[in-house]
C-alpha cells in the first residue's frame, strides 16, 4: 500500500488523469496533475471555466459517473491510502466523514423537499451513529456555528425559504458535521454578491481553524485566493501550469496565463473606469488539444517552440515555484535563476 512521504502531508495527488470517453473522442479533463496538501493548510486551485478544476475535485472524492465513460489513471494518496484502490463502500465511508465538499450551488446538494434540520440530522445519525435526540441538539449547534440566527426556527425551514448566502451556510454546516480532515470548496461564492462572498470565505477560514481542517479552495478568481490560501496551483486545459506559495504567485507570476488571469481581475488599486483586460480567445477544446503549449493560441509571447513542443512543469532554481512555460515572464528574479 502506498504511504505518505512526509508526516505533514494529508493529501498527495500523483500524475492524475481523468478522461471522458465521448462519441466525439476522448476529452482529457485532468491531464497528469500532481500536487500535495499539508495538514491545516489551504490550497487554491484557480483557472477559467473548463480548465479541469471541478473535475479534479470530483475525481478526488469519486463522484463522477460509474458507467465506464470516465477513465482514470494516477494516485490519490489520502492519510496513507490510495483512494483509487478503495471499494465503493470504503470510499463512501471516506466521503463525508473524512473528506467533505461544498458545491458552487447549494441547491444542487440540498434536498429541496426536506427541512434543513432533517438534512443535518440524517448526516449525524447515518455517518456518526448519533441518536435522534443528540443529532437534533448537534444540528442546532452547527447552525449557530455557521452564523445562522434563530437555529430552532431555521431548522424547520426548507432550502427555498433561505437566501443564497444562508443556503451556502447550511451546506457548510452539513459539510463540517462529521469534522472532516479535508474540505473541498468548489467555487463556493460564485453565485453570491461581494459582501456575502467575503462572509462565506471568512466562515470557511473560521471553521478550518476551529476544526484543524485542510482546505482546497477552487475558484476562477485570483483575488479570492490571495487572501485565503497558503499555496496556489493554476490550471489550464487540464494541467497545472504554475504552482507556488500564494504570496509568491501574486508578487512574481511566471506563467503568461497567470499574468493574464491577474490582469483580467478587478483591482482596488486601479484608477476609476479602468477597463479590465480580457484574455483573448477561448480555452482549447479538450477533445482536440493543440500541439505544443495548450495556451499558445492566446499567448502574446509564443514562438515556434511553443507551437511544436509541450513544456514540462519545471521548478525554478532554488525555489518551490514551478511552472510550465518555454519563455517565462521576463522578471528580474526569473532572469537571475536562468543565468
C-alpha positions in Angstrom: 0.0 0.0 0.0 1.2 3.5 -0.8 2.3 5.7 2.1 2.6 9.4 2.6 6.2 10.6 2.2 6.1 13.3 4.8 4.1 13.3 8.1 2.7 16.8 7.5 1.1 15.8 4.2 -2.5 14.9 4.3 -3.1 14.5 0.6 -0.9 13.7 -2.4 -2.2 13.6 -5.9 0.3 11.9 -8.3 0.2 12.1 -12.1 -3.6 12.0 -12.1 -5.6 11.6 -15.3 -9.3 11.9 -15.7 -10.7 11.4 -19.3 -14.2 11.2 -20.7 -15.0 8.8 -23.4 -17.5 10.6 -25.6 -19.0 9.9 -29.0 -16.6 12.6 -30.4 -13.5 11.2 -28.8 -11.5 11.3 -25.6 -11.7 14.6 -23.6 -8.7 15.0 -21.3 -10.2 16.9 -18.4 -7.4 16.3 -15.9 -4.1 15.7 -17.6 -1.2 14.5 -15.5 -1.9 16.6 -12.3 0.5 16.3 -9.3 0.3 18.3 -6.1 0.3 17.8 -2.3 -1.6 19.4 0.6 -0.3 19.7 4.2 -2.4 19.3 7.3 -4.2 22.5 8.3 -3.2 24.4 5.1 -5.3 25.8 2.3 -4.5 25.2 -1.4 -6.2 27.4 -4.0 -6.8 25.9 -7.4 -7.5 28.6 -10.0 -8.3 28.8 -13.7 -11.0 29.7 -16.2 -14.2 27.6 -16.6 -13.3 24.4 -18.4 -9.7 24.2 -17.0 -10.4 21.0 -15.2 -10.7 22.3 -11.6 -14.1 20.9 -10.8 -13.4 17.6 -12.5 -10.3 17.3 -10.4 -12.2 17.8 -7.2 -14.9 15.3 -8.2 -12.2 12.8 -9.1 -10.7 13.1 -5.6 -14.0 12.3 -3.9 -15.0 9.8 -6.6 -18.4 11.2 -7.5 -18.1 11.0 -11.3 -20.1 8.6 -13.4 -19.6 4.9 -12.8 -20.9 3.8 -16.3 -17.5 3.2 -17.8 -17.4 6.6 -19.6 -14.8 8.0 -17.3 -11.2 6.8 -17.5 -8.7 7.2 -14.7 -5.0 6.8 -14.0 -2.7 8.0 -11.3 -2.7 8.0 -7.5 -4.7 9.9 -4.8 -3.0 9.3 -1.5 -5.0 10.4 1.5 -3.9 9.5 5.0 -1.6 6.8 3.6 -4.3 5.1 1.5 -4.6 5.3 -2.3 -8.3 6.3 -2.7 -8.3 4.8 -6.2 -7.9 1.3 -4.7 -10.7 1.5 -2.2 -14.0 -0.3 -2.7 -17.2 1.8 -3.2 -18.2 1.0 0.4 -14.8 2.1 1.8 -15.0 5.3 -0.3 -18.5 6.1 1.0 -17.0 6.0 4.5 -14.3 8.4 3.5 -16.7 10.7 1.7 -18.4 13.0 4.1 -16.6 11.7 7.2 -13.0 12.4 6.2 -13.4 14.4 3.0 -16.3 16.7 2.6 -17.3 19.1 -0.2 -19.1 22.4 -0.6 -20.5 23.0 -4.1 -21.0 26.2 -6.1 -24.8 26.0 -6.0 -26.0 24.8 -2.6 -29.3 23.8 -4.1 -27.5 21.1 -6.0 -26.5 19.5 -2.7 -29.5 20.4 -0.6 -32.8 18.4 -0.9 -35.5 20.9 -1.8 -38.3 18.8 -0.2 -36.6 18.1 3.1 -36.4 20.6 6.0 -32.9 21.9 6.9 -32.9 20.2 10.3 -33.8 16.8 8.8 -30.9 17.0 6.3 -28.4 17.8 9.0 -29.6 15.2 11.5 -29.6 12.5 8.8 -25.8 13.1 8.3 -25.2 12.8 12.0 -27.3 9.7 12.6 -26.2 7.8 9.5 -22.5 8.8 9.5 -21.7 9.1 13.2 -24.4 6.8 14.6 -25.9 9.6 16.9 -29.2 9.2 18.5 -32.1 11.2 17.1 -32.1 13.4 20.2 -28.4 14.1 20.2 -28.4 14.8 16.4 -31.1 17.5 16.8 -29.1 19.2 19.6 -25.9 19.0 17.4 -27.8 20.3 14.4 -28.8 23.4 16.3 -25.1 23.9 17.4 -23.9 23.5 13.8 -26.4 26.1 12.5 -25.3 28.5 15.2 -21.7 27.9 14.4 -22.1 29.0 10.8 -23.7 32.2 11.8 -27.4 31.5 11.2 -29.6 33.1 13.9 -32.7 31.5 15.5 -31.4 28.0 15.0 -34.6 26.1 16.0 -36.7 28.2 13.7 -34.3 27.8 10.8 -34.1 24.0 11.2 -37.8 23.8 10.4 -37.4 25.7 7.1 -37.0 24.3 3.6 -34.0 25.4 1.5 -36.2 27.5 -0.8 -37.1 29.7 2.2 -33.4 30.8 2.7 -31.3 33.3 0.8 -28.4 32.1 -1.3 -25.9 33.1 1.4 -27.9 31.3 4.1 -28.2 28.2 1.9 -24.4 28.1 1.5 -24.0 28.4 5.3 -26.3 25.4 5.7 -24.2 23.5 3.1 -21.1 24.3 5.1 -22.8 23.2 8.3 -23.5 19.8 6.7 -20.0 19.5 5.3 -18.3 20.1 8.7 -20.9 18.0 10.6 -18.5 15.0 10.8 -15.4 17.2 11.3 -13.6 16.1 8.1 -9.9 16.3 7.7 -10.2 17.8 4.2 -12.8 20.2 3.0 -13.1 20.9 -0.8 -14.9 24.1 -1.6 -15.7 24.3 -5.3 -16.5 27.9 -6.3 -18.4 28.4 -3.0 -19.1 32.1 -3.6 -19.7 32.5 -7.3 -23.4 33.0 -7.1 -23.2 35.4 -4.2 -22.8 39.2 -4.0 -19.5 40.6 -3.0 -20.4 41.3 0.7 -21.8 37.8 1.2 -18.7 36.3 -0.6 -16.4 37.7 2.0 -18.7 36.4 4.8 -18.7 32.9 3.4 -14.9 32.9 2.9 -14.4 34.2 6.4 -16.7 31.5 7.7 -14.7 28.8 5.9 -11.5 30.1 7.4 -13.0 30.2 10.8 -14.2 26.6 10.6 -10.9 25.5 9.2 -9.1 26.9 12.2 -11.7 25.6 14.6 -11.6 22.0 13.3 -7.9 22.0 12.1 -9.0 21.1 8.6 -7.1 21.2 5.3 -9.0 23.1 2.6 -8.9 23.0 -1.2 -10.5 26.2 -2.5 -11.4 26.1 -6.1 -12.1 29.4 -7.9 -11.6 31.3 -11.1 -10.9 34.5 -9.1 -7.3 35.2 -8.1 -8.4 38.0 -5.8 -10.1 35.3 -3.6 -7.1 33.1 -3.3 -4.8 36.0 -2.5 -6.5 36.5 0.9 -7.5 33.0 1.9 -4.9 30.4 0.7 -1.4 29.4 1.6 -0.4 27.9 -1.8 -1.9 28.1 -5.3 -2.0 25.8 -8.3 -3.0 27.4 -11.6 -4.8 25.1 -14.0 -5.2 25.4 -17.8 -6.6 22.8 -20.2 -6.4 20.0 -17.6 -2.8 20.7 -16.5 -1.2 22.5 -13.6 0.8 25.2 -15.3 2.1 27.1 -12.3 2.3 26.3 -8.6 3.9 28.0 -5.6 3.0 29.9 -2.4 0.2 32.4 -2.8 2.4 35.4 -1.8 5.0 34.3 -4.4 2.4 33.9 -7.2 0.9 37.4 -6.5 4.3 39.1 -6.4 6.1 37.1 -9.1 3.9 35.3 -11.6 6.0 33.4 -14.2 3.4 31.8 -16.5 1.9 34.2 -19.1 -1.5 32.6 -18.4 -1.2 33.6 -14.7 -0.4 37.1 -15.7 -3.4 37.2 -18.0 -5.7 36.0 -15.1 -4.3 38.7 -12.8 -4.8 41.4 -15.4 -8.4 40.3 -16.1 -9.4 40.6 -12.4 -10.7 43.9 -10.9 -8.3 45.8 -8.6 -9.0 48.4 -5.9 -5.6 49.9 -6.8 -6.7 50.6 -10.4 -7.8 54.1 -11.5 -11.6 54.7 -11.8 -13.2 53.4 -15.0 -10.1 51.3 -15.9 -11.1 48.7 -18.4 -10.4 45.1 -17.5 -8.1 43.2 -19.9 -9.9 40.2 -21.2 -7.8 37.1 -22.1 -8.1 36.9 -25.9 -9.6 33.8 -27.5 -11.1 30.8 -25.7 -9.7 27.8 -23.8 -8.9 24.9 -26.1 -11.4 22.1 -26.9 -10.4 19.2 -24.6 -11.4 16.8 -27.4 -8.8 18.4 -29.7 -6.0 20.0 -27.8 -3.4 21.9 -29.8 0.2 20.7 -30.3 2.8 22.2 -28.0 1.8 24.5 -25.2 -2.0 24.5 -24.8 -2.0 28.2 -24.2 -0.1 29.1 -27.3 -3.0 30.4 -29.4 -3.8 33.0 -26.8 -0.2 33.9 -25.7 1.5 37.1 -26.9 4.9 35.6 -26.0 4.7 32.5 -28.2 7.1 31.4 -30.9 7.5 28.2 -32.9 8.9 26.2 -30.0 5.6 26.9 -28.1 3.6 25.7 -31.0 5.6 22.5 -31.5 6.7 21.3 -28.0 4.8 20.7 -24.7 6.7 22.4 -21.8 7.1 20.2 -18.6 6.3 21.6 -15.2 9.7 22.9 -14.1 11.0 24.0 -10.7 12.5 27.5 -10.6 16.1 27.3 -9.4 16.4 27.4 -5.6 12.7 27.9 -5.1 9.5 25.9 -4.7 8.0 27.8 -7.6 7.1 25.5 -10.6 5.8 26.5 -14.0 5.2 25.0 -17.5 6.4 27.6 -20.0 9.3 27.8 -22.5 9.6 31.5 -22.1 8.7 32.6 -18.5 7.9 36.2 -17.9 11.0 38.4 -18.0 11.2 39.5 -14.4 14.5 40.0 -12.6 14.1 37.0 -10.3 13.4 34.8 -13.2 16.3 36.1 -15.2 18.7 35.5 -12.4 17.6 32.0 -11.9 18.1 31.1 -15.5 21.6 32.5 -15.9 
